[in-house]
Amino acid sequence: MNIPVYVASAFSKDGKGGNKAGVVFMEKPLTTAQKMEYFTPKEHVDLCGHATIGSFVIIMHLRKIYKEHYTIETNSGILSIAIKGNMIFMEQNKPVFYEVIPPEEFIDCFDLETVDPAYPIQIVSTGLKDMLIPIKSEAQLQALKPNFEKIKEISKAYQVVGTHLYTFEEDRIVCRNFAPLYDINEEAATGTSNAALACYLYEQHRLMKEEYVFEQGYSLDLPSEIIVKLTLNKLEKVEKVYVGGKGYYCDIKYLEV
């Protein structure tokens, strides 16, 4: 039996790059106990931003989108999806801030001279836990040579998906993401990680904006753009988090089982 696997790229920039995801539609209707499921090359995960965006890119390609708002049921909860033209936004959980990690913990992962001391390294989650690591400049970020085995070890020790490195370049925020624990050495675009980063910058470092634009994937020659929007309560705390971007249909393949 051949199962069709649709391939879409999510968080693309100017119709190029982005992060590809394979999307499989179940032929039989799912029960209420069944959820939208996500799998890395290694194992099942609770949530995946680019796969969600990619799924809706495919649904739009198949002309099965009839309204602007949907909900999806995941292991991270029931989350809303908003369609705005060719932009797809996915709701995230409210941010949870975990421990701050001393830079010395990463001494074998990459050159510590590149780490910016102005921002602490902290674990943050809006659905998946990542270690957010500030780097001094874009040039240093792109030239960085990670030791993936050591990153895998520290990711396992702190029970996170991986490391999300970022830097400020004038009015831009540029990122790289390493998740070797899940057999993904580097991601071209990560929705959940950048959602966590936006909340971190807003609540922990008072970079107070309601919309953030993150660039990623340049080291892989897959330029990506991830947009995070924050909804605030009366106390100007983060009430809701949405991550989104554009995408495009790539291909359909058939998996023989």
N, C-alpha and C positions, 0 to 999 in steps of 0.2 A: 504494500500500500504506500502511495506517495502522499505526503502531507505538504501542502503549500506553505511556504515561509515567505512572508512579505518582508522586504528590507527597506527601511526609511532612515534618513539622516535627520537628527534633531539638533536644535541650537545652531543651525548653520548661519554663516555670515555672508551676505551678498550672494546667496544661492550656491555657495560652495562650502566645503569643509563640514563641520559638525561631527556628531557622534552617531555612528550607525547602530541600529538595533534590529534584530529579527523579530517579527510579530507573527504569532500563530493564532488563528481563530478556531475555537472549538466548534465542531459541527453540531453537537447537541447542546441545547440550552443548559446553562449552569444553574445549580440549585442555590438557594440563598446562603447556604453554608460554604459555598465555594467563592473564592476571591480572585481578583486579578493577581496573577503570579509572575514573579520576576526571577530570572536565573542568570548568573554570571557564568563564564566558562567553567567555574569550579563547583558552584553550589547555589542553592536558593537564597534570595535576600528578601527582606521585608518590603523594600521600596526601591524604585529606580526612576529618577526624573527623566533621563533621556529616552528610556524605553516607553514611558507614558506618553511623552510628547510624540515619539515616533509612532506609537499605536494610533493616536488621533490623526497624525498625518496620513496614515494608511486609510483610516476610516473616511477621512475627507476625500482622499483619492478615489475611493470606491463609491463616493457620493451617498454616503449613509449618514451624513451630519444634517440634522433638520432643525437644530436650535442652537442657542448660544451657551447654554449651561447644562452640564452633566455632572453626575457623581460617579466615583469609582470606589469599590470596596477593596482595601488592601490590608495586609498584616500590620500596617502602621495606622489603620483607621479608615473611616469613610471620608474621602477628600473630594473637593469640588474641582471641576474643570470649566474654564471659561474660554470661549472661542471669540476672538476679536479680529475679524478679517482673516489675514493669514498668520495671525499670532495665536498661539495656544498657551494658556496659563494653567498651572497646576497648583492647587493649594498644598501647603505643607503644614506640619504640626507647629505649635508654638515652640519657640526656641527653649532648649534646656542647656544650661551652662554647667560644665563639669570642671574637673581639676585643671589647674595651670601646671604645665610641665617645664622643668628647667631645661634650657638649651643643651646642657651637657649630656642629656639622655640621647641626643642625636649625633654624638661625636663620630660614630662610625657610619652614619647614614649619608652624610654629605658634609661639605666644608662649612664649619660653624662660623667662619668669618663672613659668610654671606647673610647670616641671620640679623635682622633689624632689632636692636634692643629696645626700641621705642614701643613695641607691642609684645605683650606676653604670648607665649605659645599656649593655646587652650583647646580643650576638647569641647565641641559644641554640636548639638544635633537639632534638626527640624524633622527628623524621621530616621536618619542614619548618623552615627557618631563619626566625626572626623577630627583630626588634629590640625588646627589652623596655625600655619607657620609663616611669619612675615620675613620677607627677603628685602635687602637694601635697594636693589635696582633691577630693572628689567634685563639688562645685560647679564647680570649675575644669575638671575633666575633662569634665563634661557641657556646659559653655559653650564649650569649645574649638572654634575654627574652623580646621580643617586646610586647608592648601594642597595639594590632591591631586596637582597636577602636580609640585611639588617633592618630595613623598613618593615619587612614582613614580620620579623621578630618583635619589634616594638609595637606594631599594630596588634599583634596577638596578645602581647603583655597587657596593653591598655584596653583591649576588647573594642577596637574601632575598625572601621572599614579601611582607613588609610590616612595619608597625609595630604593636606591641601595647602599648597604654598602660594603666596600672593605678594604683589608689590604694587606700589603707586608710581605711576609715570605721568607726571603733570596731572591732567584730569582723568586719566585712565587707571583701571585696576586690572592687572594682568595676572593670570593664575596658571599653575601646573598641578596636576593631581596624580598621586601614586597609590595604587591599591594592589600591590603584589600578593597580599594575603588571599585575595580572591582571583589570583592569576591574571590580574590586569596591571601590568607594570605602569602604564600611563594612560590616562583617559583624555580624550580630545575635548570633552565637555561634560561637566557634572552638575546637574541641577540641584541635588540635595546639598552638596558641599557649598555651592555658592549661595544658596538660601541661608545656610548656617552662617556663612561669612558675612552676609549683609546684616543679619541680626546682631552678630558679634560687633561689627563696626558701629552699628547704631546704638546699642545698649551699653556696650562696654567702653567704647572709645569716642562716643558722642559725635561720630561722623553722621550727622542727623539728616537723612534724606528719606524720601518715600519711594524713590526708585533708584536702583543701582544697576549699572551695566558692567558685566565682567567679560573679559576676553580670555580665551584659552585655546589650546591646540596648535599654537604656532610652531612648537618644537616638533610636532608630528606632521607639519605641513597640512593641517586640517583646521583652518581658522574658524573659531566658534565664538558666538555671542550669546550670553545668558543674561536675561533680564530678571531682576527680583523686585517685586513691589511689596511694600509693607503697608498694612492698615493699622492705624494707631487708635488707642482708646483715649478717654478724656485726660488721662494722666500722661499722655504721650508715650506710653509703653506699647510694645508690639502686640497687637491683637490678632492679626492674621498675616500670613506670609504666602506669597504667590511667586512661583518661578516659571518662567516661560521663554519662548522664543519662536523662531521660524523653523521650518523643516521642509524636506522634499522627498518625494518617492524615488527610490533607487532601482529596485528590481524585485522579481519574484523567483524563488528557487523551490525545488521540490526535494523533500527529505524522505528517503526510503526507509520504512520501518517494517 
